[in-house]
Amino acid sequence: MADRQTPSPTRSRILSAAAAMLADNPAATLSVRAVAERAGVSTGSLRHFFPTQRDLIDAVVAAITAIQPTEELESALHDTTRPAVDRLVDLLRGALRDTIGDDSARERWRSALAASEPTRTDDQAAPTLALERLALRRIAGWVTTLHAEAADESDAGALLFDAETGARFLGTVLTGLVTEQALPGSLARAAHHDSTLRIAATAVLTTRR
């Protein structure tokens, strides 16, 4: 049997199809049958490379991570001439823009909200949860980096919240702002987003003394 990790046109086509399904609808289930149909391959071919749905989802998330346009965000993170809170606000603003920065993105988010159901099974929610975990790990990394830098330069105490808890809070704030952007009247609400992000960033970078 061929090595499942060996690059192949079929494997790449499957991953591209699954990523496109998530782009069309972030709440997509990514069932083996649906992805195989989108990729134009048999379910047997798909299972050759991805024996389980979890294998497929993990590979898609890893592929999405690899092509994320992070250069601008990384520059903002490491610009030590600016206060940590300002940089965290810029990072969050960039994440918000990347998620729902144009009309097509807003329409995809509206569709995802309309398709969401509280009774979705764990398997159905797996792609959404995997992408959420990816985003939270990235945000926790930002918080950890900014706090470590501040601690090196001063007598900064421990974070009021640990990085993981802070990332979860910031993720919830971003989800709320993205949802607001998808609702009617989004332009009026957007004017308040920067102040919301600043309040959240300040809270997460607050330290105990």
C-alpha positions as CSV (number, residue, x, y, z in Angstrom):
1,M,0.0,0.0,0.0
2,A,1.3,3.4,-0.9
3,D,2.4,5.7,2.0
4,R,-0.7,7.8,2.8
5,Q,1.6,10.8,3.5
6,T,3.2,10.7,0.0
7,P,2.1,13.7,-2.0
8,S,-0.2,12.8,-4.8
9,P,-2.6,14.7,-7.1
10,T,-5.6,12.7,-5.7
11,R,-4.7,13.6,-2.1
12,S,-4.3,17.2,-3.0
13,R,-7.6,17.3,-4.8
14,I,-9.4,15.8,-1.8
15,L,-7.8,18.4,0.5
16,S,-8.7,21.2,-1.9
17,A,-12.3,20.1,-2.2
18,A,-12.7,19.8,1.6
19,A,-11.1,23.3,2.1
20,A,-13.4,24.7,-0.5
21,M,-16.4,23.2,1.3
22,L,-15.3,25.0,4.5
23,A,-14.8,28.2,2.6
24,D,-18.3,28.0,1.2
25,N,-19.8,27.1,4.6
26,P,-17.7,27.1,7.8
27,A,-20.3,24.8,9.4
28,A,-20.0,22.1,6.7
29,T,-20.0,18.6,8.0
30,L,-17.2,17.3,5.7
31,S,-18.7,13.8,5.4
32,V,-16.5,11.3,3.5
33,R,-19.2,10.9,0.8
34,A,-19.7,14.7,0.3
35,V,-16.0,15.4,0.1
36,A,-15.4,12.5,-2.3
37,E,-18.2,13.7,-4.5
38,R,-16.8,17.3,-4.5
39,A,-13.3,16.0,-5.3
40,G,-14.5,13.7,-8.0
41,V,-13.0,10.6,-6.4
42,S,-14.5,7.4,-5.0
43,T,-15.0,7.0,-1.2
44,G,-12.5,4.2,-1.4
45,S,-9.9,6.5,-2.8
46,L,-10.6,9.0,-0.1
47,R,-10.3,6.4,2.6
48,H,-7.0,5.2,1.2
49,F,-5.5,8.6,2.2
50,F,-7.8,9.4,5.1
51,P,-9.2,6.3,6.8
52,T,-11.4,8.2,9.2
53,Q,-13.3,11.5,9.1
54,R,-11.0,12.8,11.9
55,D,-7.9,12.1,9.7
56,L,-9.5,14.1,6.9
57,I,-10.4,17.0,9.2
58,D,-7.0,17.2,10.8
59,A,-5.3,17.2,7.4
60,V,-7.6,19.9,6.1
61,V,-7.0,22.1,9.1
62,A,-3.2,21.6,8.8
63,A,-3.4,22.5,5.1
64,I,-5.4,25.7,5.9
65,T,-2.8,26.6,8.5
66,A,0.0,26.2,6.1
67,I,-1.5,28.7,3.6
68,Q,-2.7,31.3,6.2
69,P,-1.4,34.8,5.2
70,T,0.3,35.4,8.6
71,E,3.2,37.6,7.6
72,E,1.3,40.8,8.4
73,L,0.1,39.5,11.7
74,E,3.6,38.3,12.6
75,S,5.0,41.7,11.8
76,A,2.5,43.3,14.2
77,L,3.3,40.8,16.9
78,H,7.0,41.5,16.9
79,D,7.0,45.2,16.5
80,T,8.5,46.0,19.9
81,T,8.4,49.7,19.4
82,R,4.7,49.6,20.1
83,P,2.8,48.8,23.4
84,A,1.7,45.2,23.8
85,V,-2.0,46.1,24.0
86,D,-1.8,48.1,20.7
87,R,-0.2,45.1,19.0
88,L,-2.8,42.7,20.3
89,V,-5.6,45.0,19.1
90,D,-3.9,45.0,15.6
91,L,-3.7,41.2,15.7
92,L,-7.3,40.8,16.6
93,R,-8.4,43.4,14.1
94,G,-6.5,41.5,11.4
95,A,-8.1,38.2,12.4
96,L,-11.5,39.9,12.3
97,R,-10.8,41.3,8.8
98,D,-9.5,37.9,7.5
99,T,-12.7,36.2,8.8
100,I,-15.3,38.6,7.5
101,G,-13.7,41.4,5.6
102,D,-15.8,41.5,2.5
103,D,-19.4,40.9,1.3
104,S,-18.8,37.3,0.2
105,A,-17.3,36.5,3.6
106,R,-20.3,38.0,5.4
107,E,-22.6,36.0,3.2
108,R,-20.8,32.8,4.0
109,W,-21.1,33.6,7.7
110,R,-24.8,34.3,7.4
111,S,-25.3,31.0,5.7
112,A,-23.3,29.2,8.4
113,L,-25.4,30.8,11.1
114,A,-28.6,29.9,9.3
115,A,-27.4,26.3,9.0
116,S,-26.3,25.9,12.6
117,E,-28.4,23.7,14.9
118,P,-27.9,23.1,18.6
119,T,-28.5,19.4,18.1
120,R,-25.6,18.9,15.7
121,T,-23.7,15.8,16.5
122,D,-20.0,15.8,17.5
123,D,-19.1,14.4,14.1
124,Q,-21.0,17.1,12.3
125,A,-19.5,19.8,14.4
126,A,-15.9,18.4,14.1
127,P,-14.7,20.7,11.3
128,T,-15.9,23.8,13.0
129,L,-14.4,22.8,16.3
130,A,-11.1,21.9,14.7
131,L,-10.9,25.4,13.1
132,E,-11.8,26.9,16.4
133,R,-9.0,25.1,18.2
134,L,-6.6,26.3,15.6
135,A,-7.6,29.9,16.1
136,L,-7.5,29.6,19.9
137,R,-3.9,28.1,19.7
138,R,-2.8,31.1,17.6
139,I,-4.4,33.6,19.9
140,A,-2.9,32.0,23.0
141,G,0.5,32.1,21.3
142,W,0.1,35.9,20.8
143,V,-0.8,36.4,24.4
144,T,2.1,34.3,25.6
145,T,4.6,36.1,23.4
146,L,3.4,39.6,24.4
147,H,3.4,38.8,28.1
148,A,6.8,37.1,28.1
149,E,8.2,40.1,26.4
150,A,6.7,42.5,29.0
151,A,8.0,40.3,31.8
152,D,11.5,40.4,30.4
153,E,11.4,44.3,30.3
154,S,9.8,44.9,33.6
155,D,8.5,43.4,36.8
156,A,5.3,42.3,35.2
157,G,3.4,39.8,37.4
158,A,1.5,36.8,36.3
159,L,-1.4,37.2,33.9
160,L,-4.7,37.7,35.6
161,F,-5.9,34.9,33.3
162,D,-3.7,32.2,31.9
163,A,-3.1,32.4,28.1
164,E,-5.5,29.6,27.3
165,T,-8.4,31.2,29.2
166,G,-7.5,34.6,27.7
167,A,-7.5,33.1,24.2
168,R,-10.9,31.6,24.8
169,F,-12.2,35.0,26.0
170,L,-10.8,36.8,23.0
171,G,-12.2,34.1,20.7
172,T,-15.6,34.6,22.1
173,V,-15.3,38.4,21.6
174,L,-14.2,37.8,18.0
175,T,-17.1,35.4,17.3
176,G,-19.5,38.0,18.7
177,L,-18.1,40.8,16.5
178,V,-18.1,38.5,13.4
179,T,-21.8,37.6,14.1
180,E,-22.6,41.3,14.4
181,Q,-21.0,42.0,11.0
182,A,-23.2,39.3,9.5
183,L,-26.4,40.9,10.8
184,P,-28.3,43.8,9.2
185,G,-26.8,47.2,10.3
186,S,-23.3,45.8,10.3
187,L,-21.7,49.1,9.2
188,A,-23.2,51.0,12.2
189,R,-21.8,48.4,14.6
190,A,-18.4,48.2,13.1
191,A,-17.6,51.7,14.4
192,H,-17.5,50.3,17.9
193,H,-15.4,47.2,17.2
194,D,-12.0,48.8,17.8
195,S,-13.0,50.0,21.3
196,T,-14.4,46.5,22.0
197,L,-11.1,44.9,20.9
198,R,-9.1,47.3,23.0
199,I,-11.1,46.6,26.2
200,A,-10.7,42.8,25.6
201,A,-7.0,43.1,24.8
202,T,-6.4,45.2,27.9
203,A,-8.2,42.7,30.1
204,V,-6.3,39.7,28.8
205,L,-2.9,41.4,29.2
206,T,-3.7,42.6,32.8
207,T,-1.3,41.2,35.4
208,R,-1.4,40.5,39.1
209,R,1.0,42.5,41.2
